[in-house]
Amino acid sequence: MNTNSPTSGQDLTHCRWCNAPIKQADKICKHCHEYQDLNDLPKVSLVDSTLSTSDWFIIFFMQFLGIPAAIVHFYSGQKARAQKLFIYTLFFTIIYILSFLSINSIFSTTLKVLKMVNVN
């Protein structure tokens, strides 16, 4: 008789996510790899993650690469760094768009004023 089978008298419960039978002492399901108790989740801190010089370069000068870089960091396990990179990239992209729109409107207004002055 196989003593490793789930019905061999072990205290079993069901995974709260995939409903597969697991040991009650297991903190992570061996089938879906999810934590059974939210208190067992690893603590992620944005303070512990630092952005490198290349991250800041992407944020300031190449916003179109910021989101893909954040996705790469996220899937490589650097979730806090990915969150920072995504938030900063989004913030500076919005700032650049707003400043471009305001500069563009100032420039067009200036051109209109110059045309009116030259007409008279």
C-alpha positions as CSV (number, residue, x, y, z in Angstrom):
1,M,0.0,0.0,0.0
2,N,1.3,3.5,-0.9
3,T,1.8,5.6,2.2
4,N,2.2,8.8,0.2
5,S,-1.4,8.8,-1.1
6,P,-3.6,11.6,0.1
7,T,-6.0,9.2,1.8
8,S,-3.4,7.6,4.0
9,G,-4.6,9.4,7.2
10,Q,-3.0,12.8,6.7
11,D,-4.9,15.9,7.8
12,L,-6.1,17.1,4.4
13,T,-8.0,20.2,3.4
14,H,-8.8,21.8,0.0
15,C,-7.0,24.7,-1.6
16,R,-8.9,27.9,-1.3
17,W,-8.1,28.7,-4.9
18,C,-8.1,25.5,-7.0
19,N,-9.9,23.2,-4.6
20,A,-7.2,20.5,-4.9
21,P,-6.5,18.3,-1.8
22,I,-3.5,19.6,0.2
23,K,-2.1,19.1,3.6
24,Q,-3.4,21.4,6.3
25,A,0.1,22.4,7.2
26,D,1.0,23.5,3.7
27,K,1.1,27.3,3.3
28,I,1.3,27.1,-0.5
29,C,-0.7,24.9,-2.7
30,K,1.5,22.4,-4.7
31,H,-0.9,22.5,-7.6
32,C,-1.6,26.2,-8.2
33,H,1.2,27.7,-6.1
34,E,-1.1,30.1,-4.3
35,Y,-0.8,31.1,-0.6
36,Q,-3.6,29.7,1.5
37,D,-3.5,32.5,4.1
38,L,-3.0,36.1,3.1
39,N,-0.9,36.7,6.2
40,D,1.8,34.3,4.7
41,L,2.3,36.5,1.6
42,P,5.8,38.0,1.4
43,K,5.9,41.6,2.4
44,V,6.8,43.9,-0.6
45,S,8.1,47.3,0.2
46,L,8.5,50.1,-2.3
47,V,11.2,51.6,0.0
48,D,13.5,48.6,-0.5
49,S,13.5,48.8,-4.2
50,T,15.7,51.3,-5.9
51,L,15.7,52.5,-9.5
52,S,19.0,52.3,-11.4
53,T,20.5,55.1,-13.4
54,S,19.2,53.4,-16.6
55,D,15.7,53.3,-15.1
56,W,15.8,57.1,-14.5
57,F,17.2,57.7,-18.0
58,I,14.2,55.7,-19.4
59,I,11.8,57.7,-17.2
60,F,13.1,61.1,-18.3
61,F,14.1,60.7,-21.9
62,M,12.4,57.5,-23.3
63,Q,9.0,57.1,-21.8
64,F,7.9,54.7,-24.6
65,L,10.4,52.2,-23.1
66,G,9.3,52.7,-19.5
67,I,6.2,50.5,-19.6
68,P,7.9,47.5,-21.4
69,A,10.8,47.8,-18.9
70,A,8.4,47.8,-16.0
71,I,6.8,44.6,-17.5
72,V,10.2,43.0,-17.8
73,H,11.0,43.9,-14.1
74,F,7.6,42.6,-13.0
75,Y,8.0,39.2,-14.6
76,S,11.7,38.8,-13.5
77,G,10.4,39.0,-9.9
78,Q,11.2,42.7,-9.2
79,K,7.6,43.7,-8.6
80,A,8.3,46.7,-6.4
81,R,10.8,48.1,-8.8
82,A,8.4,47.5,-11.7
83,Q,5.7,49.4,-9.8
84,K,7.9,52.4,-9.2
85,L,9.1,52.4,-12.8
86,F,5.6,52.2,-14.2
87,I,4.2,55.0,-11.9
88,Y,7.1,57.4,-12.5
89,T,7.0,56.8,-16.3
90,L,3.3,57.4,-16.4
91,F,3.6,60.5,-14.2
92,F,6.4,62.1,-16.3
93,T,4.7,61.1,-19.6
94,I,1.6,63.0,-18.4
95,I,3.8,66.0,-17.4
96,Y,5.5,66.0,-20.8
97,I,2.3,65.9,-22.7
98,L,0.8,68.7,-20.7
99,S,3.9,70.8,-21.1
100,F,4.0,70.2,-24.8
101,L,0.3,71.1,-25.1
102,S,0.8,74.3,-23.1
103,I,4.0,75.3,-25.1
104,N,2.2,74.6,-28.3
105,S,-0.8,76.8,-27.3
106,I,1.6,79.6,-26.2
107,F,3.5,79.3,-29.5
108,S,0.3,79.4,-31.6
109,T,-1.1,82.3,-29.6
110,T,2.2,84.2,-30.2
111,L,2.0,83.5,-33.9
112,K,-1.5,84.8,-34.0
113,V,-0.5,88.0,-32.2
114,L,2.4,88.5,-34.5
115,K,0.2,88.1,-37.6
116,M,-2.3,90.6,-36.2
117,V,0.5,93.1,-35.5
118,N,2.0,92.7,-39.0
119,V,-1.4,93.2,-40.7
120,N,-1.8,96.7,-39.3
